[in-house]
C-alpha cells in the first residue's frame, strides 16, 4: 500500500466530512429538505484510484469521521461507508464503460450507503425505517450525487492521478 495516495485520499475525505457537517448540515443547504452525501461521493471518487485495501481503510475512516462529527451513534456511518468502499472496489472495472454506467454506479452506491445506514440504524434502535419520508431521503441524495459527480471526480482524479496525464481529464 503506497502511503501518498492514501494520505491524499484521507485529506479529500476530511474536507468532504467538514463540508458535509457544516455546509450541508440541518438548517443550511438542503434543497427539498435533503442534502447530497458528499462524503460518499468523494469516497467513490477515491476508490477508483486506490488499491483495494487502502479503499476499505479510507471508507472505514470516512465513516468514523462522519460518526464523530455528525452526531450519529459510533459505527453506523463506518459500516455504511465500508460497504460502499467494498462495493466500489468490486465495481471499479466498470467505471470506464461510459458516463451512463458511471452515473448508475454513483446512484447505486449512494443509495446503498444510505440504505445500510437506515437498516443498521434501525437495528440500533433509532427507528429510521419508520420515517414517513424515507424514500425521499434515500433517493434525493443519490440524485444529487449524480449531479455533483463530474466536478468531484475531476478533483479526485487530479489529486490522485497527478502523474498520469492524458487528453481526457
C-alpha positions, -999 to 999 in steps of 0.1 A, spaced: 0 0 0 15 33 -11 11 59 16 10 91 -6 -23 83 -24 -39 72 9 -29 104 26 -42 125 -3 -75 105 -2 -78 109 35 -73 147 31 -100 148 5 -123 128 28 -116 152 57 -125 181 35 -157 163 24 -167 155 60 -162 191 71 -183 203 43 -209 177 49 -212 185 86 -212 223 82 -223 234 48 -249 206 42 -260 203 79 -295 207 90 -307 243 86 -281 250 59 -280 240 22 -306 213 18 -327 215 -13 -361 198 -8 -350 191 28 -323 166 20 -286 173 14 -262 155 -10 -240 129 6 -207 145 -4 -186 121 17 -199 91 -2 -193 108 -35 -157 117 -26 -152 81 -13 -164 67 -47 -141 90 -65 -111 79 -43 -119 42 -46 -114 44 -83 -77 51 -79 -67 34 -47 -57 -2 -40 -84 -24 -26 -71 -25 10 -65 12 10 -100 18 -3 -116 -1 26 -93 17 51 -104 51 36 -140 41 37 -139 30 73 -120 61 83 -145 83 65 -173 66 83 -157 70 117 -152 107 110 -188 111 100 -199 92 131 -179 115 153 -188 148 137 -223 142 126 -236 131 160 -247 96 149 -240 66 171 -205 54 166 -202 28 139 -232 34 117 -215 55 91 -184 34 95 -203 3 84 -222 21 57 -191 37 41 -171 5 44 -198 -13 24 -198 15 -2 -160 12 -5 -162 -26 -8 -189 -24 -35 -169 4 -52 -138 -18 -54 -159 -47 -69 -175 -23 -94 -143 -4 -103 -136 -22 -136 -170 -9 -149 -161 27 -142 -146 32 -177 -176 19 -195 -191 53 -201 -209 82 -183 -242 64 -181 -227 34 -163 -208 57 -140 -240 77 -132 -258 45 -125 -229 33 -103 -229 66 -83 -266 64 -78 -265 28 -67 -235 32 -44 -250 63 -28 -284 45 -24 -265 15 -9 -247 37 17 -279 54 27 -299 21 29 -272 4 50 -272 34 73 -310 32 77 -311 -6 82 -283 -6 107 -296 25 125 -330 7 128 -312 -23 144 -296 1 168 -330 14 179 -330 47 160 -363 38 142 -351 53 109 -371 28 88 -404 41 102 -398 76 88 -427 88 66 -403 105 41 -378 76 40 -379 70 2 -373 107 -5 -344 107 20 -329 77 2 -334 88 -34 -326 125 -33 -290 123 -20 -283 97 -47 -298 120 -74 -278 150 -60 -246 129 -61 -251 120 -97 -254 157 -105 -222 165 -85 -203 135 -97 -184 152 -126 -167 181 -106 -160 158 -76 -145 131 -98 -124 157 -116 -109 169 -83 -102 133 -71 -86 124 -104 -64 155 -104 -54 148 -68 -48 111 -70 -35 108 -106 -12 137 -106 15 119 -127 -8 105 -153 -16 130 -180 -39 122 -208 -60 141 -233 -91 133 -212 -92 146 -176 
